[in-house]
Amino acid sequence: MPETAFKRRDPAYPNFHTQLTVVQFSDIFRIMLMKYQQGVWLDTDVYLLKQFHPDPDKPYLARENRSRVGVSALYLPHDHPIIHEFEDYMAATDPLPTWLGLRRGKLRPLYYRLIHKEVTPASIGITVFGNDGISRLARKYGIFKDAAPQENFYYWVGKEVTRIYDPAYGLTPIHHPEFIGFHIHKKHKEVVSFQPGSFYMWAIDRVRPLLESKENKELALAD
């Protein structure tokens, strides 16, 4: 993206006012990858249990809850109108995208201008290019109703996501026929718990050989 695009989203560029701006650049980057047919997007904090190969001719979205789709596992064909919406935003001059609702698209910017607060995507909300924005566009273009089941990647959401650290819930998600993987949303040190019998500990044990191999290679390079 040209430097003007960065400055439009955060006038302080390259010294960003907030790290939320970096997250939003990532959201836009994700969509642009699909424009150039660079494959499926999976967040780095998605644990895959099964192979994931969505139909290359159809969009893939999975419900996060009743009102929103998630964007941690996402695919759009290169000519999909949602991608065109992002392209139109990139070509425009307004800092905010056109798909926002009344509260975040009109009322909050108006209030910020009245109190002389800068209007940027980050100040309006972290999800304007993420799950909120994509959910709105999915409804606009009629694909929200065709979203994959929540159990594909978002078996537990909200307050329930920490169940992956609780052995009382064990491996419940993997027994659901629609389960493909899990987006590990809450992973800060205050919530992570390495308890035997938990989904998280089970997943760690499954990838431990890969982690140890990576560590050994890094040590060998350091020597």
Backbone as CSV, one residue per row, in Angstrom:
resi,resn,N_x,N_y,N_z,CA_x,CA_y,CA_z,C_x,C_y,C_z
1,MET,0.842,-1.192,0.000,0.000,0.000,0.000,0.880,1.245,0.000
2,PRO,0.446,2.314,-0.659,1.221,3.556,-0.649,1.217,4.189,0.738
3,GLU,2.220,5.013,1.015,2.301,5.657,2.334,1.075,6.508,2.628
4,THR,0.478,7.070,1.592,-0.717,7.894,1.811,-1.845,7.079,2.431
5,ALA,-1.906,5.790,2.090,-2.940,4.925,2.660,-2.723,4.733,4.151
6,PHE,-1.474,4.610,4.563,-1.174,4.471,5.984,-1.509,5.760,6.736
7,LYS,-1.136,6.886,6.143,-1.365,8.171,6.811,-2.849,8.495,6.926
8,ARG,-3.627,8.024,5.965,-5.064,8.270,6.012,-5.700,7.530,7.190
9,ARG,-5.212,6.357,7.493,-5.756,5.575,8.593,-5.198,6.011,9.938
10,ASP,-3.988,6.557,9.936,-3.393,7.062,11.174,-2.426,8.183,10.812
11,PRO,-2.851,9.444,11.002,-2.018,10.588,10.621,-0.650,10.604,11.294
12,ALA,-0.480,9.828,12.369,0.803,9.796,13.075,1.817,8.856,12.411
13,TYR,1.393,8.134,11.370,2.300,7.201,10.696,3.624,7.886,10.360
14,PRO,4.783,7.230,10.599,4.960,5.821,10.976,4.916,5.550,12.478
15,ASN,4.700,6.565,13.294,4.568,6.363,14.741,3.090,6.275,15.087
16,PHE,2.548,5.076,15.039,1.116,4.890,15.207,0.634,5.324,16.585
17,HIS,-0.558,5.940,16.598,-1.187,6.306,17.863,-1.509,5.067,18.689
18,THR,-1.876,3.994,18.021,-2.328,2.783,18.699,-1.995,1.553,17.872
19,GLN,-1.769,0.433,18.558,-1.493,-0.822,17.868,-2.728,-1.355,17.147
20,LEU,-3.903,-0.816,17.465,-5.115,-1.235,16.761,-4.987,-0.965,15.267
21,THR,-4.265,0.093,14.922,-4.068,0.420,13.507,-3.329,-0.704,12.795
22,VAL,-2.333,-1.290,13.464,-1.573,-2.391,12.876,-2.488,-3.591,12.627
23,VAL,-3.358,-3.874,13.593,-4.318,-4.975,13.440,-5.215,-4.725,12.232
24,GLN,-5.652,-3.486,12.059,-6.545,-3.167,10.941,-5.827,-3.241,9.597
25,PHE,-4.554,-2.896,9.563,-3.779,-3.094,8.335,-3.743,-4.578,7.981
26,SER,-3.607,-5.416,9.002,-3.603,-6.859,8.781,-4.934,-7.333,8.203
27,ASP,-6.040,-6.760,8.700,-7.365,-7.127,8.187,-7.496,-6.799,6.699
28,ILE,-6.974,-5.647,6.309,-7.029,-5.246,4.899,-6.097,-6.120,4.060
29,PHE,-4.907,-6.381,4.601,-3.926,-7.229,3.918,-4.514,-8.602,3.617
30,ARG,-5.262,-9.155,4.572,-5.894,-10.468,4.415,-6.790,-10.502,3.178
31,ILE,-7.590,-9.441,3.002,-8.505,-9.390,1.859,-7.738,-9.194,0.550
32,MET,-6.693,-8.381,0.593,-5.910,-8.152,-0.618,-5.178,-9.417,-1.078
33,LEU,-4.785,-10.268,-0.139,-4.171,-11.542,-0.520,-5.120,-12.363,-1.385
34,MET,-6.400,-12.323,-1.019,-7.382,-13.106,-1.773,-7.650,-12.496,-3.144
35,LYS,-7.546,-11.183,-3.220,-7.678,-10.538,-4.530,-6.642,-11.105,-5.498
36,TYR,-5.438,-11.348,-4.985,-4.358,-11.860,-5.827,-4.244,-13.383,-5.757
37,GLN,-5.337,-14.025,-5.330,-5.456,-15.489,-5.351,-4.312,-16.189,-4.617
38,GLN,-4.047,-15.692,-3.419,-2.981,-16.270,-2.610,-3.477,-17.285,-1.583
39,GLY,-4.682,-17.771,-1.769,-5.156,-18.879,-0.956,-6.040,-18.501,0.213
40,VAL,-6.201,-19.467,1.101,-7.077,-19.348,2.265,-6.353,-18.606,3.381
41,TRP,-7.122,-17.827,4.147,-6.540,-17.158,5.309,-6.880,-17.928,6.576
42,LEU,-5.843,-18.242,7.363,-6.012,-18.780,8.708,-5.153,-17.960,9.651
43,ASP,-5.742,-17.465,10.730,-4.949,-16.772,11.737,-3.901,-17.733,12.301
44,THR,-2.795,-17.176,12.776,-1.734,-18.020,13.330,-2.135,-18.666,14.651
45,ASP,-3.218,-18.201,15.260,-3.669,-18.814,16.513,-4.846,-19.766,16.298
46,VAL,-4.954,-20.301,15.083,-5.950,-21.341,14.799,-5.257,-22.702,14.883
47,TYR,-5.809,-23.582,15.714,-5.298,-24.950,15.806,-6.140,-25.835,14.903
48,LEU,-5.505,-26.422,13.898,-6.211,-27.276,12.937,-6.146,-28.737,13.367
49,LEU,-7.296,-29.371,13.424,-7.348,-30.802,13.692,-7.501,-31.586,12.389
50,LYS,-8.203,-30.995,11.427,-8.441,-31.637,10.142,-7.914,-30.741,9.026
51,GLN,-7.702,-31.312,7.862,-7.329,-30.506,6.706,-8.495,-29.597,6.330
52,PHE,-8.142,-28.434,5.820,-9.149,-27.417,5.507,-8.963,-26.976,4.068
53,HIS,-9.895,-27.368,3.195,-9.811,-27.053,1.771,-11.168,-26.551,1.276
54,PRO,-11.479,-25.281,1.497,-12.761,-24.767,1.004,-12.804,-24.751,-0.520
55,ASP,-14.002,-24.779,-1.059,-14.218,-24.723,-2.508,-13.635,-23.414,-3.047
56,PRO,-12.678,-23.470,-3.989,-12.052,-22.242,-4.501,-12.997,-21.326,-5.263
57,ASP,-14.176,-21.831,-5.621,-15.131,-21.010,-6.368,-16.206,-20.385,-5.485
58,LYS,-16.155,-20.673,-4.181,-17.186,-20.166,-3.273,-16.554,-19.493,-2.058
59,PRO,-17.195,-18.463,-1.515,-16.673,-17.855,-0.288,-16.823,-18.810,0.887
60,TYR,-15.881,-18.740,1.805,-15.997,-19.518,3.037,-15.975,-18.570,4.228
61,LEU,-17.021,-18.644,5.024,-17.126,-17.924,6.286,-17.776,-18.879,7.275
62,ALA,-17.391,-18.812,8.531,-18.055,-19.613,9.560,-18.659,-18.675,10.595
63,ARG,-19.826,-19.026,11.079,-20.476,-18.206,12.101,-19.646,-18.201,13.386
64,GLU,-19.533,-17.016,13.973,-18.915,-16.888,15.289,-20.003,-16.932,16.364
65,ASN,-21.147,-16.377,16.022,-22.351,-16.455,16.847,-23.544,-16.183,15.929
66,ARG,-24.695,-15.918,16.491,-25.882,-15.725,15.654,-25.797,-14.497,14.756
67,SER,-25.093,-13.470,15.223,-25.114,-12.198,14.502,-23.847,-11.898,13.709
68,ARG,-22.780,-12.674,13.943,-21.523,-12.360,13.266,-20.837,-13.615,12.745
69,VAL,-20.029,-13.399,11.720,-19.130,-14.453,11.254,-17.735,-14.140,11.770
70,GLY,-16.932,-15.162,11.893,-15.546,-14.958,12.277,-14.682,-14.739,11.046
71,VAL,-13.493,-14.200,11.265,-12.582,-13.962,10.139,-11.229,-14.637,10.360
72,SER,-11.132,-15.501,11.354,-9.876,-16.211,11.602,-9.651,-17.314,10.580
73,ALA,-10.726,-17.808,9.995,-10.664,-18.755,8.880,-11.565,-18.178,7.793
74,LEU,-10.963,-17.788,6.681,-11.712,-16.998,5.698,-11.196,-17.267,4.290
75,TYR,-12.127,-17.311,3.353,-11.733,-17.400,1.945,-12.766,-16.687,1.089
76,LEU,-12.278,-15.903,0.125,-13.135,-15.247,-0.865,-12.528,-15.456,-2.252
77,PRO,-13.323,-15.820,-3.250,-12.812,-15.854,-4.621,-12.301,-14.467,-5.022
78,HIS,-11.340,-14.426,-5.917,-10.640,-13.169,-6.223,-11.544,-12.071,-6.766
79,ASP,-12.682,-12.443,-7.353,-13.567,-11.440,-7.943,-14.823,-11.202,-7.103
80,HIS,-14.782,-11.583,-5.846,-15.969,-11.439,-4.996,-16.236,-9.966,-4.692
81,PRO,-17.508,-9.544,-4.635,-17.824,-8.131,-4.380,-17.327,-7.604,-3.032
82,ILE,-17.123,-8.458,-2.042,-16.567,-7.976,-0.768,-15.154,-7.449,-0.985
83,ILE,-14.395,-8.125,-1.834,-13.054,-7.632,-2.160,-13.146,-6.287,-2.870
84,HIS,-14.115,-6.141,-3.762,-14.298,-4.863,-4.462,-14.634,-3.748,-3.473
85,GLU,-15.376,-4.059,-2.424,-15.697,-3.060,-1.396,-14.415,-2.554,-0.734
86,PHE,-13.502,-3.463,-0.442,-12.231,-3.071,0.165,-11.392,-2.256,-0.818
87,GLU,-11.424,-2.630,-2.084,-10.689,-1.868,-3.097,-11.243,-0.450,-3.211
88,ASP,-12.562,-0.331,-3.184,-13.186,0.994,-3.250,-12.783,1.835,-2.049
89,TYR,-12.718,1.201,-0.893,-12.291,1.930,0.307,-10.851,2.417,0.153
90,MET,-9.985,1.554,-0.361,-8.583,1.924,-0.530,-8.428,3.089,-1.501
91,ALA,-9.317,3.172,-2.485,-9.219,4.224,-3.499,-9.870,5.527,-3.056
92,ALA,-10.659,5.482,-1.989,-11.378,6.671,-1.524,-10.487,7.534,-0.630
93,THR,-11.039,8.636,-0.150,-10.278,9.541,0.715,-10.807,9.584,2.145
94,ASP,-12.031,9.125,2.360,-12.608,9.120,3.703,-11.891,8.076,4.560
95,PRO,-11.562,8.395,5.814,-10.863,7.416,6.651,-11.715,6.214,7.029
96,LEU,-13.043,6.347,6.957,-13.925,5.261,7.373,-14.550,4.561,6.168
97,PRO,-14.743,3.246,6.256,-15.417,2.530,5.173,-16.907,2.829,5.153
98,THR,-17.545,2.588,4.039,-18.964,2.926,3.869,-19.904,1.892,4.473
99,TRP,-19.396,0.734,4.861,-20.287,-0.346,5.311,-20.633,-0.296,6.797
100,LEU,-20.137,0.684,7.515,-20.426,0.760,8.949,-21.897,1.076,9.192
101,GLY,-22.388,0.678,10.367,-23.770,0.952,10.736,-23.957,2.377,11.221
102,LEU,-25.154,2.699,11.665,-25.493,4.059,12.085,-24.620,4.537,13.237
103,ARG,-24.440,3.698,14.241,-23.723,4.135,15.443,-22.260,4.433,15.145
104,ARG,-21.585,3.497,14.489,-20.157,3.690,14.255,-19.855,4.418,12.953
105,GLY,-20.810,4.403,12.034,-20.575,5.073,10.762,-20.991,6.526,10.738
106,LYS,-21.969,6.908,11.603,-22.497,8.276,11.592,-22.398,8.961,12.956
107,LEU,-23.016,8.340,13.968,-23.155,9.012,15.260,-21.822,9.200,15.976
108,ARG,-21.017,8.152,16.042,-19.744,8.284,16.749,-18.794,9.256,16.045
109,PRO,-18.643,9.194,14.715,-17.799,10.196,14.053,-18.297,11.623,14.275
110,LEU,-19.631,11.815,14.252,-20.190,13.141,14.493,-19.824,13.631,15.880
111,TYR,-19.964,12.762,16.864,-19.626,13.133,18.244,-18.143,13.469,18.365
112,TYR,-17.287,12.669,17.747,-15.847,12.924,17.812,-15.499,14.283,17.203
113,ARG,-16.167,14.620,16.115,-15.879,15.912,15.483,-16.344,17.066,16.370
114,LEU,-17.454,16.863,17.050,-17.968,17.907,17.951,-17.011,18.172,19.109
115,ILE,-16.337,17.132,19.582,-15.412,17.308,20.706,-13.965,17.441,20.207
116,HIS,-13.823,17.602,18.879,-12.516,17.803,18.242,-11.573,16.617,18.466
117,LYS,-12.142,15.428,18.404,-11.341,14.212,18.485,-11.144,13.661,17.086
118,GLU,-9.942,13.192,16.828,-9.603,12.674,15.504,-10.430,11.437,15.160
119,VAL,-10.952,11.408,13.941,-11.729,10.258,13.479,-10.827,9.361,12.636
120,THR,-10.531,8.196,13.156,-9.740,7.199,12.442,-10.436,5.849,12.597
121,PRO,-10.122,4.893,11.738,-10.727,3.573,11.910,-10.474,2.986,13.295
122,ALA,-9.263,3.189,13.821,-8.937,2.640,15.139,-9.775,3.274,16.242
123,SER,-10.064,4.563,16.116,-10.862,5.231,17.152,-12.321,4.806,17.099
124,ILE,-12.773,4.335,15.948,-14.163,3.897,15.794,-14.351,2.474,16.307
125,GLY,-13.336,1.621,16.133,-13.447,0.253,16.630,-12.539,-0.701,15.894
126,ILE,-11.992,-1.657,16.609,-11.001,-2.563,16.033,-11.576,-3.455,14.940
127,THR,-12.886,-3.721,14.965,-13.464,-4.729,14.063,-14.065,-4.161,12.780
128,VAL,-13.789,-2.893,12.452,-14.452,-2.300,11.277,-14.045,-2.986,9.971
129,PHE,-12.822,-3.544,9.924,-12.386,-4.313,8.753,-12.374,-5.810,9.054
130,GLY,-12.735,-6.164,10.283,-12.705,-7.550,10.723,-14.083,-8.169,10.763
131,ASN,-14.393,-8.851,11.881,-15.635,-9.633,11.873,-16.904,-8.796,11.789
132,ASP,-16.899,-7.596,12.347,-18.097,-6.760,12.218,-18.273,-6.295,10.769
133,GLY,-17.193,-5.780,10.189,-17.271,-5.305,8.809,-17.596,-6.415,7.824
134,ILE,-16.916,-7.550,7.970,-17.159,-8.672,7.057,-18.571,-9.216,7.237
135,SER,-19.078,-9.219,8.471,-20.453,-9.693,8.710,-21.464,-8.806,8.000
136,ARG,-21.254,-7.500,8.074,-22.165,-6.567,7.398,-22.126,-6.777,5.885
137,LEU,-20.928,-6.937,5.353,-20.797,-7.139,3.909,-21.345,-8.505,3.488
138,ALA,-21.195,-9.496,4.345,-21.739,-10.824,4.033,-23.262,-10.772,3.934
139,ARG,-23.884,-9.981,4.802,-25.342,-9.804,4.708,-25.708,-9.049,3.428
140,LYS,-24.941,-8.008,3.139,-25.225,-7.192,1.962,-25.208,-8.028,0.690
141,TYR,-24.279,-8.958,0.602,-24.126,-9.741,-0.628,-24.716,-11.154,-0.515
142,GLY,-25.539,-11.361,0.502,-26.341,-12.576,0.583,-25.616,-13.857,0.923
143,ILE,-24.418,-13.765,1.523,-23.698,-15.002,1.842,-23.697,-15.308,3.337
144,PHE,-24.227,-14.399,4.145,-24.248,-14.640,5.592,-25.051,-15.898,5.910
145,LYS,-26.165,-16.051,5.232,-27.054,-17.199,5.500,-26.403,-18.525,5.135
146,ASP,-25.373,-18.481,4.293,-24.697,-19.703,3.860,-23.418,-19.977,4.650
147,ALA,-23.178,-19.189,5.696,-21.958,-19.364,6.486,-21.915,-20.759,7.108
148,ALA,-20.715,-21.286,7.225,-20.527,-22.610,7.816,-20.891,-22.592,9.300
149,PRO,-21.150,-23.749,9.881,-21.535,-23.800,11.297,-20.452,-23.237,12.215
150,GLN,-20.880,-22.674,13.313,-19.962,-22.122,14.313,-18.930,-23.157,14.760
151,GLU,-19.346,-24.411,14.816,-18.468,-25.468,15.330,-17.235,-25.702,14.464
152,ASN,-17.222,-25.201,13.226,-16.036,-25.371,12.372,-14.772,-24.841,13.041
153,PHE,-14.851,-23.593,13.557,-13.661,-22.965,14.140,-13.917,-22.209,15.446
154,TYR,-15.171,-22.029,15.815,-15.494,-21.187,16.977,-16.414,-21.942,17.940
155,TYR,-16.006,-23.163,18.284,-16.856,-24.020,19.108,-17.235,-23.320,20.411
156,TRP,-16.252,-22.701,21.052,-16.507,-21.892,22.251,-16.140,-20.447,21.947
157,VAL,-17.024,-19.531,22.287,-16.775,-18.102,22.075,-17.132,-17.336,23.346
158,GLY,-16.803,-16.032,23.342,-17.141,-15.198,24.494,-16.478,-15.698,25.765
159,LYS,-17.235,-15.738,26.841,-16.698,-16.182,28.131,-16.346,-17.664,28.137
160,GLU,-16.885,-18.399,27.168,-16.656,-19.845,27.140,-15.304,-20.240,26.545
161,VAL,-14.594,-19.289,25.913,-13.365,-19.678,25.205,-12.297,-20.234,26.142
162,THR,-12.319,-19.842,27.410,-11.299,-20.329,28.345,-11.536,-21.784,28.746
163,ARG,-12.615,-22.380,28.261,-12.853,-23.798,28.548,-11.771,-24.694,27.960
164,ILE,-11.046,-24.191,26.983,-9.968,-25.011,26.410,-8.863,-25.276,27.436
165,TYR,-8.802,-24.473,28.492,-7.794,-24.660,29.537,-8.318,-25.480,30.718
166,ASP,-9.573,-25.844,30.684,-10.238,-26.502,31.811,-10.444,-27.989,31.510
167,PRO,-9.786,-28.877,32.277,-9.938,-30.313,32.011,-11.360,-30.828,32.212
168,ALA,-12.204,-30.055,32.890,-13.595,-30.480,33.084,-14.324,-30.602,31.750
169,TYR,-13.875,-29.836,30.751,-14.518,-29.871,29.430,-13.767,-30.778,28.454
170,GLY,-12.565,-31.176,28.830,-11.808,-32.142,28.054,-11.736,-31.853,26.569
171,LEU,-11.980,-32.900,25.786,-11.873,-32.811,24.329,-13.237,-32.701,23.663
172,THR,-14.176,-32.085,24.349,-15.547,-31.967,23.838,-15.617,-31.522,22.376
173,PRO,-14.878,-30.477,21.959,-15.036,-29.988,20.577,-14.734,-31.035,19.505
174,ILE,-13.732,-31.886,19.741,-13.294,-32.777,18.661,-14.322,-33.867,18.350
175,HIS,-15.289,-34.043,19.224,-16.307,-35.066,18.993,-17.477,-34.545,18.153
176,HIS,-17.468,-33.247,17.866,-18.536,-32.693,17.034,-18.186,-32.926,15.562
177,PRO,-19.116,-33.437,14.768,-18.799,-33.760,13.361,-18.410,-32.559,12.508
178,GLU,-18.809,-31.347,12.917,-18.498,-30.151,12.121,-17.169,-29.509,12.528
179,PHE,-16.525,-30.045,13.544,-15.301,-29.429,14.068,-14.134,-29.629,13.106
180,ILE,-13.464,-28.519,12.757,-12.267,-28.558,11.904,-11.044,-28.103,12.693
181,GLY,-11.209,-27.044,13.450,-10.120,-26.492,14.240,-10.677,-25.520,15.253
182,PHE,-9.774,-24.890,16.000,-10.226,-23.985,17.056,-9.409,-22.700,17.027
183,HIS,-10.115,-21.577,17.024,-9.445,-20.285,17.121,-9.180,-19.998,18.593
184,ILE,-7.900,-19.991,18.977,-7.524,-19.756,20.378,-7.495,-18.256,20.607
185,HIS,-8.647,-17.719,20.948,-8.819,-16.269,21.020,-8.147,-15.675,22.252
186,LYS,-8.415,-16.233,23.420,-7.826,-15.702,24.659,-6.606,-16.539,25.025
187,LYS,-5.438,-15.907,24.941,-4.194,-16.631,25.181,-3.178,-15.791,25.952
188,HIS,-3.633,-14.710,26.618,-2.714,-13.918,27.422,-2.392,-14.681,28.706
189,LYS,-1.283,-14.330,29.324,-0.743,-15.145,30.420,-1.688,-15.271,31.603
190,GLU,-2.619,-14.323,31.739,-3.549,-14.382,32.866,-4.562,-15.519,32.739
191,VAL,-4.789,-16.016,31.534,-5.804,-17.065,31.351,-5.213,-18.415,30.947
192,VAL,-4.005,-18.429,30.375,-3.419,-19.692,29.931,-3.124,-20.583,31.132
193,SER,-3.530,-21.841,31.020,-3.325,-22.812,32.092,-2.958,-24.156,31.472
194,PHE,-1.857,-24.736,31.933,-1.371,-26.007,31.381,-1.844,-27.167,32.255
195,GLN,-3.129,-27.461,32.170,-3.703,-28.511,33.006,-3.882,-29.800,32.203
196,PRO,-3.325,-30.905,32.685,-3.527,-32.186,32.000,-5.012,-32.499,31.850
197,GLY,-5.366,-32.999,30.682,-6.762,-33.331,30.426,-7.542,-32.237,29.733
198,SER,-6.949,-31.047,29.628,-7.628,-29.941,28.944,-7.380,-30.029,27.442
199,PHE,-8.247,-29.395,26.675,-8.070,-29.348,25.221,-6.730,-28.702,24.877
200,TYR,-6.385,-27.620,25.568,-5.164,-26.881,25.271,-3.932,-27.753,25.501
201,MET,-3.907,-28.469,26.629,-2.753,-29.312,26.930,-2.651,-30.462,25.931
202,TRP,-3.803,-30.996,25.539,-3.828,-32.056,24.532,-3.249,-31.551,23.213
203,ALA,-3.651,-30.351,22.817,-3.155,-29.763,21.570,-1.650,-29.495,21.650
204,ILE,-1.187,-28.982,22.799,0.244,-28.728,22.990,1.042,-30.023,22.853
205,ASP,0.551,-31.085,23.476,1.255,-32.369,23.412,1.339,-32.887,21.978
206,ARG,0.313,-32.631,21.184,0.306,-33.102,19.797,1.343,-32.376,18.934
207,VAL,1.607,-31.119,19.241,2.559,-30.354,18.421,3.928,-30.232,19.090
208,ARG,4.077,-30.802,20.284,5.340,-30.673,21.015,6.553,-31.126,20.198
209,PRO,6.489,-32.251,19.479,7.655,-32.652,18.672,8.061,-31.587,17.651
210,LEU,7.082,-30.913,17.070,7.389,-29.852,16.109,8.054,-28.675,16.803
211,LEU,7.553,-28.322,17.997,8.125,-27.206,18.745,9.555,-27.519,19.170
212,GLU,9.787,-28.751,19.626,11.129,-29.135,20.061,12.092,-29.181,18.886
213,SER,11.611,-29.639,17.733,12.453,-29.669,16.538,12.863,-28.260,16.128
214,LYS,11.916,-27.333,16.208,12.200,-25.942,15.854,13.230,-25.353,16.817
215,GLU,13.065,-25.635,18.123,14.002,-25.115,19.118,15.406,-25.668,18.881
216,ASN,15.501,-26.954,18.552,16.806,-27.570,18.309,17.496,-26.952,17.097
217,LYS,16.726,-26.674,16.053,17.293,-26.051,14.858,17.802,-24.648,15.168
218,GLU,17.033,-23.904,15.975,17.445,-22.550,16.338,18.717,-22.572,17.176
219,LEU,18.820,-23.548,18.093,20.025,-23.672,18.912,21.230,-24.033,18.054
220,ALA,21.012,-24.915,17.075,22.102,-25.318,16.184,22.606,-24.137,15.363
221,LEU,21.686,-23.305,14.900,22.075,-22.122,14.131,22.828,-21.130,15.003
222,ALA,22.422,-21.028,16.274,23.071,-20.094,17.201,24.507,-20.515,17.490
223,ASP,24.739,-21.839,17.512,26.095,-22.343,17.755,26.998,-22.094,16.547
